[in-house]
Amino acid sequence: MKQILMGNEAIALGLIHAGVDMISGYPGTPSSEILGNFQKFRDKNKLNAYAQWATNEKVGFEVAYAGAISGKRTCATMKQVGLNVASDALMSASYIGLKGAMLLVSCDDPGFYSSQTEQDSRSFAKFAKIPVLDPATPQEAYDMVKLGSELSHHFESVVMLRPVMRVSHAREICEVDDTISVNANEGNFERNIPRWGAVPPAGRFRQGLEQIERLEAIKTWNWEHLIEPKTHHLKGAKVLCLTSGTGDGYVKEAVEERGIQADILKLDMPYPLPKEKLEALFAPYEKVIVFEESYPCIEEQLSSPKLYGKLTKHVHLIDEFSKDKVLAAFAKAGVMEPNHAYQSEKYEKELPKRPPNMCPGCPHRDVHYAITKVFKKKKSIYTSDIGCYTLGLNQAAIDTILCMGASVSMASGFSISDPDKSVIATIGDSTFMHSGIAPLINAVYQNHKFVLIILDNSTTAMTGRQTTPERTNPYQIDIKRIVEGCGITCHEYVYEQDLNKTVGFVKSLQEAYKTATAPVVAVIREFCVLDKDNAAGRLGNVSVEVDEDKCVACDSCITNYKCPPMFYNDAGKMAIDPFLCAGCGSCLDVVCPTDAFVKKEEN
């Protein structure tokens, strides 16, 4: 059966066709749609399968792993920086092994489109000594999910699937199984303390030896089933291209278009590689060029004077692939003349910058504005976190962003290293649940003094409005009670789209901060303007226009408030685009120093 599927849809459907009946993950672009589509397929077809959004990636991995050692077929999903969080559990799980099957889907982001780093999940697979599959297309992603689950069961090992953003978010006509059904695997945990208990030294030493033996067996399987069959199609050119993932398509396009005489060998499992057998293939070739995103995972496993790649600086070291980059690599390696390498036309005119921005009417914008209005920039440090509110950078309301939960930890650090400045941290509700609680406990324990504002819109908005713990169970899990459980007062404010009130609330936090000996914590009950359930009845309907006689084009509004409907008209005056305006009316309050924003009179 053929279906048009996005890469993440193909992965979700592949999981169902692979018999996976237990999946756990944490949302993060470009991985978010996998678990959501799994839930959609499950509910639509009334399948007996369990799926959950976990509080963070480590929890998600551990839930799935418990299912795998009970004999079930499971999956954990996350983005590449989420794998950092789950890595503690992964490293031990790779030693211990499993009974059923477990696929770890870690989606990479070459080009930094929605991530702090361009890190390569294949490096973690190598670090943990587990096999990794690297799909180049949605069809391959679907096929490799089923392959990975079978490999995991056969070798009793976690197997990683590593799609990049261009695979996760591409669409393709995929050939998939005709039927959708899940025969739930009966979970049965069998007590085996020497195996399942990660206690040093004797048991772990034996497991380490078993891990090495398992890795050698996987290398042999990789050669016999994935690599060696492809070698029969090599034509004996002077150049061999080793490809992996999306790089394969770009190389094939460049070779075909320019008539380059080169053989191409695609490595579906870039780790572990059968080094000796693969290097034996190099004998008839003058040059071997490795094309891979993002780190030199394949190249680091091979050694030959014929080898060209990232380590030799012939292939680009950063950013995703393009045909230009492939041809430039061929030119650097002496396969073609440099002046024959394709170069895209350069557009000479300077294009207007279009940085990502918060939605019109977003409550985060008002809070960031209030923070900078009350806590002056020269005397303050603003730490923040990962989420929609990260875009407070546009309002110069954020100084630091590191990783999930770091706003709280870094606020603690700044309170010690630069005590003469006020420190204000912002964090979202999902991120607070993910990794903000432990640093808050540490701050209370150490008597660190700063202001922490938890922006609670009861959803993981940036990645697609996935549910949060408090949203699904508000009577048992509440941020205010969690903060109070840490031994400190939690100030609370229900956002009303009244900027004066928001500024007033932040001023009250400033007063509390002056005499505080511990963190001053507040939760602001917001909503996401795209969340039809939570925003219903709370989003205003105010039509705003600009009184041009009052507007002096001072840039204050567009610099400090940064609402997308604001623009300069042909007369050089500020104006409001009615098609973008959300009708919140917040700009009527303190945004304009000359009060040029006014309610539009209804005809």
WOLIN-V522467 format. One record per backbone hydrogen bond with DSSP energy under -0.5 kcal/mol. CO is the residue of the C=O (numbers start at 1). NH is the residue of the N-H. If there is no record, write none. Layout:
BEGIN
<<CO/NH> <CO/NH>>
END
This chain:
BEGIN
<<1/176> <3/5> <3/174> <5/172> <6/10> <7/11> <8/12> <9/13> <10/14> <11/15> <12/16> <13/17> <14/18> <15/20> <16/19> <21/50> <22/75> <23/52> <24/77> <25/54> <28/31> <31/34> <32/36> <33/37> <34/38> <35/39> <36/40> <37/41> <38/42> <39/43> <40/44> <41/45> <42/47> <43/46> <47/49> <50/23> <52/25> <52/54> <56/60> <57/61> <58/62> <59/63> <60/64> <61/65> <62/66> <63/67> <64/68> <65/69> <66/70> <67/70> <67/72> <68/71> <68/99> <68/100> <70/188> <72/74> <72/101> <73/21> <73/22> <74/103> <75/24> <76/105> <77/26> <78/107> <79/82> <79/83> <80/84> <81/85> <82/86> <83/87> <86/90> <87/91> <88/92> <89/93> <90/94> <91/95> <92/95> <92/96> <93/97> <101/74> <102/159> <103/76> <103/105> <104/106> <104/161> <105/78> <105/107> <107/80> <108/165> <109/112> <119/121> <120/123> <120/124> <121/124> <121/125> <122/126> <123/127> <124/128> <125/129> <125/130> <131/160> <132/271> <133/135> <133/162> <134/245> <137/141> <138/142> <139/143> <140/144> <141/145> <142/146> <143/147> <144/148> <145/149> <146/150> <147/151> <148/152> <149/153> <150/154> <151/155> <152/156> <152/157> <156/98> <159/104> <160/133> <161/106> <163/108> <164/167> <164/168> <165/169> <167/170> <168/8> <170/7> <172/5> <172/174> <174/3> <174/176> <179/181> <182/184> <185/187> <189/191> <192/195> <192/196> <193/197> <196/198> <197/199> <199/204> <201/205> <202/206> <203/207> <204/208> <205/209> <206/210> <207/211> <208/212> <209/213> <210/214> <211/215> <212/216> <213/217> <214/218> <215/219> <216/220> <217/221> <218/222> <219/223> <220/224> <221/225> <221/226> <222/226> <222/227> <223/228> <227/230> <227/231> <228/231> <228/232> <229/232> <230/233> <231/234> <238/286> <238/287> <239/263> <240/242> <240/289> <241/243> <241/265> <242/291> <243/267> <244/247> <245/248> <246/249> <246/250> <247/251> <248/252> <249/253> <250/254> <251/255> <252/256> <253/257> <254/258> <255/259> <255/260> <260/262> <261/239> <263/241> <264/266> <265/243> <266/268> <268/134> <268/270> <271/132> <273/275> <274/278> <275/279> <276/280> <277/281> <278/281> <279/282> <280/283> <281/284> <282/285> <287/240> <288/308> <289/242> <289/291> <290/292> <291/244> <295/297> <296/300> <297/301> <298/301> <299/302> <304/307> <306/288> <308/290> <309/314> <309/315> <310/313> <322/326> <323/327> <324/328> <325/329> <326/330> <327/331> <328/332> <329/333> <330/335> <330/336> <331/334> <337/340> <338/341> <346/348> <349/351> <359/362> <362/365> <362/366> <363/367> <364/368> <365/369> <366/370> <367/371> <368/372> <369/373> <370/374> <371/375> <374/376> <376/379> <377/380> <379/422> <381/383> <381/424> <382/399> <382/400> <383/426> <385/387> <387/390> <388/391> <389/392> <390/393> <391/394> <392/395> <392/397> <393/396> <400/384> <403/406> <405/408> <405/409> <406/410> <407/411> <408/412> <409/413> <410/414> <411/415> <412/416> <413/416> <413/417> <414/418> <416/419> <418/421> <422/381> <422/424> <423/451> <424/383> <425/453> <427/455> <428/432> <429/433> <430/434> <431/435> <432/436> <432/437> <436/440> <437/441> <438/442> <439/443> <440/444> <441/445> <442/446> <443/447> <443/448> <444/447> <448/450> <450/452> <450/520> <451/425> <451/453> <452/454> <452/522> <453/427> <453/455> <454/456> <454/524> <455/429> <455/457> <456/526> <459/461> <460/465> <460/466> <461/464> <466/460> <468/472> <469/473> <473/476> <473/477> <476/478> <478/482> <479/483> <480/484> <481/485> <482/486> <483/486> <483/488> <484/487> <489/491> <489/521> <491/523> <493/495> <493/525> <497/499> <498/502> <499/503> <500/504> <501/505> <502/506> <503/507> <504/508> <505/509> <506/510> <507/511> <508/512> <509/513> <510/514> <511/515> <512/515> <513/516> <519/521> <520/452> <521/491> <522/454> <523/493> <523/525> <524/456> <524/526> <525/495> <527/363> <527/529> <528/531> <530/532> <531/535> <532/536> <535/538> <535/539> <541/543> <542/544> <543/600> <545/598> <546/548> <547/550> <547/551> <555/559> <556/560> <557/561> <557/562> <562/564> <563/566> <565/577> <567/575> <569/572> <573/569> <575/567> <576/578> <577/580> <577/581> <583/542> <585/588> <586/589> <591/593> <592/595> <596/547> <596/598> <598/545>>
END
